[in-house]
Amino acid sequence: MPGVEHGVGLLKENKTLNCGVHMTLSCGRPLLSNLKTIVDKDGFFIRRITDEIIEKWIVMRFIENFVLK
């Protein structure tokens, strides 16, 4: 994805720089090649699967931030 190499370089140069998680699930190809159940025949993420993962991620973050605090 665009900007990843630049971001990693910034982290290496600035040891005190904080970094968060950014999940790319709706476009492109996964980093791992053996994820046959969530990619189409061309190796791209299946849209239905990415929508489910995003929903679960949102619920997990909501629980962490509002229910468990």
N, C-alpha and C positions, 0 to 999 in steps of 0.2 A: 504494500500500500504506500502511496506517496507520503513522504515525510518521516517514515519510520527510521531510516538510517540517520537522518539529521537529528531526530529526537534521541536516539541511542548515543550519538556522538555528544550531544549536550549533557546527557546524564553522566557520561564518562569524564567529561571536562569539569563538571560542577558536582562534586561529591555531596554537597548539601542540598541539591535540588530534589524536591519531592516529585514522585511520579505516581499517577493513578492508573487504574485499569481501563482500557478502552477495548471493547470487544467488537471486532468486525465480523458480523454474522449475516449481513444482508447482501453482500456483493463479493465478487471475486472467488478465489479458491482458498481452501484451508491450508495451513502450513503442513499438516500431516497428510500423507498420501494414502493412508490405509483406512480412511473414514467412508467406507462404501455406503453406509446407510443414510448419510446426510448430504450426499452430493449426487448430481445428475450424471448422465453418461459422459458428459464432457468435463467432469471434475469440479463443476461450480456448485455452490451451496443450493440446496432445494429450498425454495421460498417458504413453503409450509413449515418445514423444520425450523428455519431461522425465526419465524414468527413465534413458534412455541417456546424456543429458547429465550427470546427476548421477554416474553410474558413471564416466564419463570424467574428470570433475572430481576425484573421489576418487582415481583412479589418478594423475592429474597431481600432485596435492598429495602423495601418498605418495612418488612418485619424487623430487620436489623436496626433501622433508624427510628421506628416509631413504636413497635411492640415490645422489643427486648430492652429498651432503655428505661 
